[in-house]
C-alpha cells in the first residue's frame, strides 16, 4: 500500500532500487576491511536511514524494516568515536539521531537502542528528548531535565507534550503536526523537497511524533489524519492491504502561509 502523499510511486521504486544496490556494495566493502573508519559506518547508517524513509513511503510492509533498522542503529553506534567530546552535541546531527531512535522505538529494536543509549551515556551526550525515547528500551536511563537545543520551538513543544497528561499530549501532538512539523524552520533544506528534481525527497514523516505516542500509550486516532504521521509504523500494516497507485499529491504548502522566512536559521538539527 503506497503511503506517501506528495510524490509519485515510481520515484520511490527507482530510488529504493538504486540505494539498495549501493548499500549492498557498501556492506560488502565494510565486511572486507579489518577495521573500517567510523565515518564509513556512519555512511552506512545514514544510507539505511534514508532507505527506511523511502521504503516506508513506498509502502513496504513494516515488518521488513526491522532488520534495516537494527543494522542502522548498530552501524551508527560504530560511527561514534568514544574518545571525542560530544557533550555539546559534537558532530552528531540532532534531528537524525532523534529520527533513528524514534524509528527504533516504533520497530521495537530494544537491544540496538540499548547499545546506542550506552555509548551516548559514555560520551556524555545529554538531551531530554533523546533520553525520553531511549528510556523505552532502558527504563532506568538517565533523564536530564534540559534540552540540548532549548531555543528551538519544536523541541520545546515536544518536551511539553511528554510532560502532559495523555489527553493533552495527544492534542499537543496534533498541534505539533499541524503547526510545527512542516515548516521551513523545522525542515530547512528538506522543506518543499517533493518539488525538487533528483532523489532529494525522502518523505515528510514525523517519526518522533509516533514514537512519543507509543511511549506514552496515547490515543492517536486523530493523528492518523495527518499526512506527516507514520501511523502504520506504530500500528502495523492494515489487514489485507495491497499496493496501489498513489493518490494525486496535495500540496503541503497551502496550510502553512505563516512559515518562517527562507533565511531563518535552524538550530535543533545542526551540529
N, C-alpha and C positions, 0 to 999 in steps of 0.2 A: 504494500500500500504506500504509494508515493506521499511524502509528508510535507515537503517544502511548498510554500505558497507564493514565492517570489521569483522563481526561475524554473525553466523547463526541465523535465525529467532527463532528457538526453544529455544535458550539461553534466549532471551528476554521474550518469553512467560512464561517460567518457573520462571524467575527472578521476573517479574511483579506479577505473581500469588502469589508467596511466600511473596513478600513485601506488597502486598495489604492486605493479612491476618494479617501481623504484624502491619500495620498501623491501621487496624480496631480494633485490640486488644488494641493498644496504645491509640487510640481515646476514647474508652470506659473507659480506665483507667483514662485518664485526666478528663473526664466528671464526674467520680465518686468521684473526690477529690475536697475539698472545695477550697484549694489554692495550686495548683501544684508548684513545684520548677521551676525557669526559665530554668534550664537545661533540664527539661522534655519537655518543649515547643520547645527547640532547637532540641532535638532528633526527635520530630515530624516534625519540619520544614525541617531538614536535610533529613529525610526519604522521604518526599514529593518531595524534590528537586531531589533526585535520581530517584524517581518514574517517574517524568516528563521526565527526560532524557530517561529512559528505554521505557516508553510508546510512546514517540515521535519516538525513534529509531525503535520500533516495527511497527509503522505505525498507531497508534490510531488517529482518527480524531482530529484535532487541537482544535475544539470547546469543546471536552471532557476534555481538560486540563485546562480550565479556572477556574473551581471550585477548583481543587487541587492547582492551583497557588495562588488563593485568600487565601485559608487555609494556605498554606505555608508561605506567607508573613505575615498574621495575627499572626501565631504562632511564627514566627521569631521576630516580634515586642514584643511579650510577653516574649521572651527569654532574652531581653536586660534589664539589671539592671540599672535603671536610676541614681542610686547613685554612680555608678562606673565611673571612668575617662577613656574615650575611645579616647581622643584627639590625642593620638599617635598610634591609631589602636586598643589598648586594646586587648581583646581576640576575636576580630572579624576576621574571616578568609576572607581576602580581595577578593580573586577570587570567593568564594562562594557568598558573598554579591553582587558583581558585576554581577554574573550569575543570582541570584534570581531577582535582579532589571531588568536585561535585559529581562528575561522571562516575568516579569510583564508588561514591556513596549510592548513586542510583542503580549501579550494576552490582552492588553488594560485594565488592572486591576487598573485603576487610583485611586480608593478610597483606596485600600490597599497600593498602592505606597505612597499615601499622608500620611497615618498613619506611614509608615516606615520613610519617609522623616522627619516628625515632630519629631519622637523620636531620629533620628540621629542628628538633629539640637539641640535637648535638651541636648544630652550628649556631644556635641561639636565635633562630628565626621565630619572631613572635608577632602574631596578629590575631585579633579577636575572631574574625570570620573564618579564617583558615583553621584555627583551633576548634571553633564551634563545630565545624563539619568533621574534623578528624576525630572528635570525641564519639562519632557514630561507631567507629571501629575500636576506639580505645576510650571507654567511659571515664577513665581516670586521667586523661590527657590534660595537661595544664591549660587553663583558660585565662589568658591575660585579659585585663579589663579594657585595654586600649586597642584602637585600630592602627595599623601601620600607616594608613593614609587618612587621618582624621578630618582632613579638609575636603574630602570627596563626598559629595551629596549622596551618591549611590551607595557607598559603603555605610554611611551614617544611616540611611534608610533601612538597609538590610540588617544592621545591628539592632536598630529599633524594633524591627519585626521579630527578631529572635528573642527579644526580651518582653514580648507582648503575650497576652492570653491567646488561645487558639483562634477565636473568632476574629479578634483584632489583627492577628498575624495573617490570617487568610485574606482579610480585607486589605492589609498593608501590601501583601504580595501582588494583589490585583492592581493596586495603585502603582506599585513599582513597575509592573509590566506595561501599564498604560502610559505612565508619565516619565519614568526614569530610565528604562532599559534602552529603547530605541531612540537615542538622541545622539547628536554629533559629539557632545561632550563625553558620553559614555562609551561609544564605539569608535570614535575618531576615524581612522582611515578605513575601518570596516563599514562605516555608515554609508548607505547608498551603494554598497559594493555589488548588489544584484544588477545594477545598471552598467557596470564596467565590463569590458571585454577581458578575455583571458580566464584563468582559473583562480581569481582572487576571492570570489564569493564562496562562503562555506555554509551559510545558513545562519539565521538570526535566532539562535536557541539560547534561552536563559536557563542553562543547566543549574546555576546556583539557586534559582527560584524553586525548581523541582526538588533539589537536594534539601533545601530548608524545609519544604513542605513534608518531605519524607521523614527527616529527623524529628520534626515537631508533630508528626502524625496529623496533619491538617486536612480538612475537607477542601480539596482542590477542584471540585466540580465546576466552579465558576471560572477558575484559572484556565480550564481546558479551552475556553472560547478564545483565548489569546493566541495569535499566530506565532508568538515567541515562546510559548510554554511547551516543553517536551513531555507531554502527557504520557505517551507510550513508553518513554524511557523509565518512568516511575512505575506504571501500572502493567506494562507488557503489551504485546500486540493484541488488538481486538480479535475475538474468536471468529475464525473464518475469513479474516482479512486477506485480500489479494491485491496485488499491484494493479494499478490502473493509470490512465492518463491524468496528467496534472490539470487542476482547475486553472482558469485564466488568473495569473498572478495579480493580486491587488497591490496598490502602491502603499508602502508603509509610511509615506510622507504626508498623506493628506490629513492625518490626525495629529500631526506634530508641527504645527505652524510656529510654535514658540521655541523651537530648538535653539541651542546655543549657537553663537556665531561661528563661522568656519575657523577662525583663528583661536578659538578657546583652547586653553591648554589642559590636556587630560593628565590626571595625577595618579590614579589608582592602578593603572597597568604599567606604568613606566618603571624603570629600574630603581 
